[in-house]
Amino acid sequence: MIRIVEIIAACVAAALLAALYLAKSGAASDQQRLAELQAEIGRERARIGHLQAEVALQEDPENLRRLARLYLGFEPLRPEQEWSLADLPRAPRDGGPQAEDPVRAVRAGYPGEGR
């Protein structure tokens, strides 16, 4: 009877030893995977920082002004191009006749076009 108990105890000890070995080797591979993921996160954060710096450079007002002049031919507004509210034509209040071409009517009143 004691011999059977000793054999069972030895089998249980061997099973526990095998389980411990598997758990420890699994933990080592998990640690390695964790280190790889942390390194990848570090690389991605560095890339995000680089991209944020690139966006800041692209959104710089001087850069936008330069690109607008270069590719679109835009220039800053001159003072004579600015309108005040009094310069805009008034719409009739009673729903009466309106200009056939409202764009032409506005341009006729544009300060830069001989009003």
Secondary structure, DSSP 8 states (H G I E B T S, - for coil): -HHHHHHHHHHHHHHHHHHHHHHHHHHHHHHHHHHHHHHHHHHHHHHHHHHHHHHHHHT-HHHHHHHIIIII------GGG---GGGS----TT-----S-HHHHHHHT-GGG--
